[in-house]
Amino acid sequence: MEKEVRNLHGQKMGRKGRETRQRIMDVTLEMLKNRSYKDLTVSDVAFEADVSSSTFYVYFEDIEDVLFACVQAAALNLDPLYEVLNAEWTEDNLESRVRRFVEIYGELWEKYRIELRIRNLEADQGNLRFLNLRIETTRGILQALGKKIAQINPRLENPQQIAIAIHAAMGALAAQHDIGIAGATRQTRKQLSAGVVELLYRVLLSKA
């Protein structure tokens, strides 16, 4: 059953209303490919979306509101991560499962790079609704990963803390296109992802 969506006036949105709201969101994300979200104005977004400013305000309170809607939409598309975490991990398929988990995480970050960067910037600056959304979004992933680590290697004393550390490393890594290390040495995100895979794989097989 399709979730009922209402505009800011409390009116249920039909197909046209949902399409208009989505177009405003899509245009906002497209504009963010070439400019900072701090520079966006309602009139700019409304013009590019081919709607009036008054129509914009039917669906969103301000630019922050449309940004939050974009971040919320991205947060609803994490099923691929849960699919690999909920799959059976055995000694025979462990390396491929770990590799797939890290790959999917990177793919999702690449697909929703703009939304996730905005979420993290606003959360780090103390914006509570972005911070709460980040906590809500990552909580399930961390719990599932911690549970998987404990299941594979019950000898580990702090599986949840290890999950948090691995997740933080993947997040920092995924946020970069490439990272310079030790002067002239350049490591691509793909190369560093391989390092994360090896790290998690060895943790799971370690004898604590």
C-alpha positions as CSV (number, residue, x, y, z in Angstrom):
1,M,0.0,0.0,0.0
2,E,1.5,3.4,-1.1
3,K,2.3,5.7,1.8
4,E,0.1,8.7,2.1
5,V,2.1,11.9,1.5
6,R,0.8,15.4,2.4
7,N,2.0,18.9,1.6
8,L,2.7,21.6,4.1
9,H,-0.9,22.6,4.1
10,G,-1.9,19.1,5.3
11,Q,-3.4,18.2,1.9
12,K,-3.0,14.7,0.5
13,M,-0.8,14.9,-2.6
14,G,-2.0,13.3,-5.8
15,R,0.3,12.1,-8.6
16,K,0.9,15.7,-9.9
17,G,1.7,17.0,-6.5
18,R,4.1,14.1,-5.8
19,E,5.8,14.7,-9.2
20,T,6.2,18.4,-8.5
21,R,7.7,17.7,-5.1
22,Q,10.1,15.1,-6.5
23,R,11.1,17.5,-9.3
24,I,12.0,20.2,-6.8
25,M,14.2,17.6,-5.0
26,D,15.8,16.3,-8.2
27,V,16.6,19.9,-9.4
28,T,18.1,20.7,-6.0
29,L,20.4,17.7,-6.1
30,E,21.4,18.5,-9.7
31,M,22.3,22.1,-8.8
32,L,24.4,20.8,-5.9
33,K,26.7,19.2,-8.4
34,N,28.2,22.6,-9.2
35,R,27.6,24.8,-6.1
36,S,27.5,24.7,-2.4
37,Y,24.1,24.1,-0.7
38,K,24.8,27.2,1.4
39,D,24.5,29.3,-1.8
40,L,21.1,27.9,-2.9
41,T,18.0,30.1,-2.7
42,V,14.4,29.2,-3.0
43,S,14.0,31.4,-6.0
44,D,16.9,29.7,-7.8
45,V,15.5,26.2,-7.1
46,A,12.0,27.2,-8.1
47,F,13.2,28.7,-11.3
48,E,15.2,25.6,-12.3
49,A,12.2,23.4,-11.3
50,D,9.9,25.5,-13.4
51,V,7.6,26.3,-10.5
52,S,6.8,29.5,-8.7
53,S,8.3,30.3,-5.3
54,S,4.8,30.1,-3.8
55,T,4.5,26.5,-5.2
56,F,7.9,25.6,-3.6
57,Y,6.5,26.7,-0.2
58,V,3.5,24.3,-0.7
59,Y,6.0,21.4,-0.3
60,F,9.0,22.7,1.6
61,E,9.6,25.3,4.3
62,D,13.0,26.4,3.0
63,I,16.1,25.1,1.4
64,E,17.1,23.1,4.5
65,D,13.7,21.4,4.3
66,V,14.2,20.2,0.8
67,L,17.7,19.1,1.6
68,F,16.4,17.1,4.5
69,A,13.8,15.4,2.3
70,C,16.6,14.4,-0.1
71,V,18.6,12.9,2.7
72,Q,15.6,11.1,4.1
73,A,14.9,9.6,0.6
74,A,18.5,8.3,0.4
75,A,18.2,6.8,3.9
76,L,15.4,4.6,2.7
77,N,17.6,2.8,0.1
78,L,19.9,0.8,2.3
79,D,18.4,-2.6,1.6
80,P,21.4,-3.9,-0.3
81,L,23.5,-3.5,2.8
82,Y,21.1,-5.4,5.0
83,E,20.7,-8.1,2.4
84,V,24.4,-9.0,2.6
85,L,24.5,-8.6,6.4
86,N,21.5,-10.9,6.8
87,A,22.9,-13.5,4.4
88,E,24.8,-16.5,5.9
89,W,28.5,-15.9,6.4
90,T,30.6,-19.0,6.6
91,E,34.3,-19.8,6.6
92,D,34.0,-20.8,2.9
93,N,32.3,-17.6,1.7
94,L,33.6,-15.2,4.4
95,E,36.1,-13.2,2.2
96,S,33.5,-12.8,-0.6
97,R,30.8,-11.6,1.8
98,V,33.2,-9.1,3.4
99,R,34.2,-7.9,0.0
100,R,30.6,-7.5,-1.1
101,F,29.7,-5.6,2.0
102,V,32.5,-3.1,1.5
103,E,31.7,-2.8,-2.2
104,I,28.0,-2.1,-1.6
105,Y,28.8,0.5,1.0
106,G,31.0,2.3,-1.4
107,E,28.4,2.0,-4.2
108,L,25.7,3.5,-2.0
109,W,28.0,6.3,-1.0
110,E,28.8,7.0,-4.6
111,K,25.1,7.0,-5.6
112,Y,24.1,9.3,-2.7
113,R,27.3,11.2,-2.3
114,I,25.6,14.6,-2.3
115,E,22.9,13.6,0.2
116,L,25.3,11.9,2.6
117,R,27.8,14.7,2.6
118,I,25.1,17.2,3.4
119,R,23.8,14.9,6.2
120,N,27.2,14.6,7.7
121,L,28.1,18.3,7.4
122,E,24.8,19.4,9.0
123,A,25.0,16.7,11.7
124,D,28.6,17.6,12.5
125,Q,27.5,21.3,12.9
126,G,24.9,20.3,15.4
127,N,21.7,20.3,13.3
128,L,19.6,18.0,15.4
129,R,17.3,16.6,12.7
130,F,20.2,15.7,10.5
131,L,22.1,14.3,13.5
132,N,19.1,12.2,14.6
133,L,18.6,10.9,11.1
134,R,22.2,9.9,10.9
135,I,22.0,8.1,14.2
136,E,18.7,6.4,13.1
137,T,20.2,5.4,9.7
138,T,23.4,4.0,11.0
139,R,22.1,2.3,14.2
140,G,20.7,-0.7,12.3
141,I,23.8,-1.2,10.2
142,L,26.1,-1.1,13.3
143,Q,23.9,-3.5,15.2
144,A,23.7,-5.9,12.3
145,L,27.5,-5.7,11.6
146,G,28.3,-6.1,15.3
147,K,26.0,-9.1,15.5
148,K,27.7,-10.6,12.4
149,I,31.2,-10.1,13.9
150,A,30.2,-11.7,17.2
151,Q,28.6,-14.6,15.4
152,I,31.7,-15.3,13.2
153,N,34.2,-14.8,15.9
154,P,32.8,-15.2,19.4
155,R,36.3,-14.9,20.9
156,L,36.2,-11.2,20.3
157,E,35.4,-9.2,23.4
158,N,34.1,-6.0,21.8
159,P,32.3,-6.9,18.5
160,Q,30.1,-3.8,18.6
161,Q,33.0,-1.4,19.1
162,I,34.8,-3.1,16.3
163,A,31.7,-2.6,14.1
164,I,31.7,1.1,14.9
165,A,35.4,1.4,14.1
166,I,35.0,-0.4,10.8
167,H,32.0,1.6,9.8
168,A,33.8,4.9,10.6
169,A,36.7,3.8,8.5
170,M,34.4,2.9,5.6
171,G,32.5,6.2,5.9
172,A,35.7,8.3,5.9
173,L,37.0,6.3,3.0
174,A,33.8,6.5,0.9
175,A,33.7,10.2,1.3
176,Q,36.9,10.7,-0.7
177,H,37.4,10.3,-4.4
178,D,41.1,9.7,-3.7
179,I,43.4,10.3,-0.8
180,G,47.0,11.4,-0.8
181,I,49.2,9.5,1.7
182,A,52.9,10.0,2.4
183,G,53.7,12.8,0.0
184,A,53.8,11.7,-3.6
185,T,52.1,8.3,-2.8
186,R,48.5,8.3,-4.0
187,Q,46.1,5.6,-3.0
188,T,42.8,5.3,-4.9
189,R,39.6,4.6,-3.0
190,K,39.5,1.2,-4.7
191,Q,42.9,0.3,-3.3
192,L,42.0,1.6,0.2
193,S,38.7,-0.4,0.0
194,A,40.8,-3.5,-0.5
195,G,42.6,-2.6,2.7
196,V,39.3,-2.3,4.6
197,V,38.2,-5.7,3.2
198,E,41.5,-7.3,4.4
199,L,41.2,-5.6,7.8
200,L,37.7,-6.8,8.5
201,Y,38.4,-10.3,7.1
202,R,41.4,-10.7,9.4
203,V,39.5,-9.4,12.4
204,L,36.8,-12.0,11.8
205,L,39.4,-14.8,11.6
206,S,41.6,-13.5,14.4
207,K,42.2,-15.6,17.5
208,A,41.6,-13.3,20.4
